[in-house]
Amino acid sequence: MSQINKLKIFNDPIYGFITIPNALIYDLIQHPYFQRLRRISQMGLSYLVYPGANHTRFHHALGCMHLMQKAVDVLRFKGVSISPEEENALYIAILLHDVGHGPFSHAMERSIVEDVHHEEISLLFMNQLNVEFKGQLSLAIQVFKGEYDRKFMLQLISSQLDMDRMDYLKRDSFYSGVSEGNVNSERLIQMMNVADDVLVIEEKGIYSVEKFLMSRRLMYWQVYLHKTSLVAELILTKVLKRAKELTLKGVQLPCSKPLFFFMENKVTMDTFDAGRLDLFAQLDDFDIISALKSWQQQDDFTLSSLSKMIVNRDLLKIKLTSEKVTLEELQPLKERFAAEHHISLQETNYFIFRGKIKNQAYSKQAEPIRILNKDKTIEDVVDASDQLNLKSLSKSVTKYYICFPKQLL
């Protein structure tokens, strides 16, 4: 294929035209590992609450790359030297930062794959692609792992004000229709600079940072931690756990071969070899939805009931409280449910359980968002801001929840 054919344009509803900067990026986008992201929803089961939230991780990754192109232009304009190799490494690292996400994102990490996080799987995919592309991703991998000596490059990819957050807040806000999340990424990028090898925001951009942090907090309460999305994801995690439990007992459940493999085997980071990575690359949302539809007809009461809940959006009741719920409070509910449905008390844990959620828009413990003052001093945004609400945004807010079947009300 000639070089010219690879310089394609995507039409994005948020930014307009997104250009592919070179042939290598084009080939990475065309790779099956990356094309799989078209079949992984960006917001998991949030579409059960916000019907428009059907966009994918493919969409998001391209948006992040577009914002990175803008950031490189702005920083170069301000005299920050970024070589063509470094520029390409930034594009590759941000493009592939989410390539390790499993179906419905976090539900897989907590059920079928044992404590393997998507960032670790992303790195496995990058290493595999680096072999296929004869070492052309080496610098991108170094940057992604934080091993490159120019610290600001990692901050553009992963920090409290990175291209990832800027895109997902704006994109998720657009597709969910929750306008509170609509951040001004253009303005934030225009205000970026580099001082002492770290990423800084010029003083006049401080209000845009405050708005960004406030938007993040509101999006977490209104969208990502919305109680219906939360309970749907918890049920999905329980379904997958139950399916794995039954499979390990020898019950043959209808599902795709890659999904069956992960249910039948204990897969940890140590055992994630190239063969398993290829099987993981064949998993997407469709495997899970298809399995849930089949499992509705299974003899196992727990598996069929939980599957029906998601397919028909008839979910468990979830109540949020500021006080921790004790196990003693759950016991009478469990006993009643067990008696009504002739199941063991152990099985009621799939239907009646408790937990907690946390929301912290800004962390003082993590790498700070730095403000570059006019007198060239640098300070943490919380200290630089005259807004008291930024101090409260850096406090972690915890809420407790209890989930149980509606008929127990």
Number of C-alpha atoms within 10 A of each C-alpha: 6 7 10 9 9 16 14 14 12 14 10 12 10 13 13 10 13 18 16 20 17 14 17 17 18 17 12 17 21 12 12 11 20 22 16 22 26 16 19 24 25 26 23 22 24 24 16 16 16 16 12 14 22 18 20 17 23 22 18 23 24 22 26 24 27 22 24 23 19 16 21 22 16 17 19 13 11 13 10 15 12 15 10 9 11 17 17 20 22 25 23 24 26 28 25 26 22 23 26 24 27 25 23 24 23 17 23 24 18 17 20 25 20 15 13 17 19 19 17 13 21 19 20 19 21 24 16 16 18 16 12 11 14 9 12 17 21 17 19 26 21 15 24 26 14 17 12 15 11 14 16 21 26 24 21 22 25 19 17 19 24 21 25 24 19 24 24 23 21 24 24 24 20 18 19 20 15 16 15 19 28 22 25 15 20 13 12 20 23 17 22 21 23 18 16 10 13 16 25 25 25 20 21 13 17 22 14 17 24 18 17 24 22 19 20 27 21 18 22 17 13 15 22 20 17 14 18 20 21 18 23 25 21 18 22 23 21 22 24 24 20 21 27 23 15 17 16 14 10 10 12 11 16 15 19 15 13 17 21 17 16 20 24 17 14 13 18 14 14 7 11 16 12 12 10 15 17 15 14 22 21 17 21 22 19 14 18 19 17 14 19 25 18 16 22 20 14 15 10 14 15 20 22 19 19 25 28 18 17 23 14 10 13 15 21 22 18 20 13 17 13 11 10 15 17 10 10 8 10 17 14 11 17 22 14 14 22 16 11 9 11 10 14 13 15 9 15 20 14 20 19 19 17 18 12 14 12 13 19 17 22 25 15 14 7 9 14 18 24 23 28 26 16 10 7 11 10 19 17 15 23 24 13 16 18 12 12 10 12 21 15 14 20 18 14 12 13 14 14 16 20 21 21 24 15 11 8 10 7
